[in-house]
Each structure stands twice: as C-alpha cells, then as structure tokens.
Amino acid sequence: MTSMTHDAREITGGVDTHGLTHHTAVIDSIGRHLADREFPATVRGYRDLLDWMRSQWLESKRPALAPNTWAG
C-alpha cells in the first residue's frame, strides 16, 4: 500500500526589475528564503524567468512521502 501526504507549501515569488537584469526570489508563507535567481532583461530572459518561477511552484506542489512508507 502506498501512503503519501500532500503538504504543499505556500510560496510567494517576486521580481525586482532593473534596466539590464531582473532578480527574482521565492519565499515561503513565513518569509523564509527558498530560492533566487537573476535573469537578463531580454525576451529570452523573461521566458527563462517565467519557466523558473513555474518550476518553483511545481516543486512546492510535489507530494512528500510519509515516514515509513514506500511508493511503488
């Protein structure tokens, strides 16, 4: 039998925009830093920034295995 918990974290992302670069960060519901990255202020940079933010959101939604269980 497989047992999983679905303790998805609430996360918030923000972007600090500049002329040549944009710096983005992700924090949890109590303000803890989870990740950050800088992207160029270009069309490709905007796409990469959005992809990165989406990946952070997907990572926060991934189910975690409960202790002493297995997935299979």
N, C-alpha and C positions, 0 to 999 in steps of 0.2 A: 504494500500500500504506500502511496506517495502522500506526503503531507507538506504543504507549503504555507508560509504566511505571506500576506500581501501588505507589508509595512512600507508602502511607498512614501518617500519623504516629500514634503512640500518644499519646493525650491523657487527661488526668485532670481531672475537674470537681469543684469543692467549693462548699459553701454555708455562709456564716456567717449564722446566723439571729438575728434581733432581734425586738423586740416589734412594730414598725411596718413594718420593711423586712427583706429578705433580700438579701445581697450574694453574688453567685456569680462564680467565676473558673475559667478553663481554663488548664492548663499542659501543656507537652509532657513527654516522657519524661525530660528532663534538668532540668526545673524552670523552663524559660523561660515567662514570662507570654505568653499568646496573646490573651486577651480577658477582660473582666469587665463585669458589669452589676449594677445594683441594681433590685430589684422590690419593690412593696408587698406586705406580708404579708396578702393578701386572696385569695379564691378565684381571681379573675382574675389576680392577681399570680403565684400558684402555677402556673396554666396557662401564663402567658407565660414563666415561668422554665423550665418543662419544655420548652416549644417552643424556646426559645433554646438550651438545652443540647443538644437533639436536632439543631438546625441546626449547632452547632459540631462535633458528632460527624460529621454528614453532610459538612461542609466538609472535615474531615480525611480522609475516605474518597474524595474526588474524585480521579480519576486525573490525573496530570500528563503533559503531552506531553513526549516525549524531545526533545532538541535536534535541529534539522534535520529535523523530521517534520511531517506535517500530518494533520488529522483531517477526513475527508470521505468 
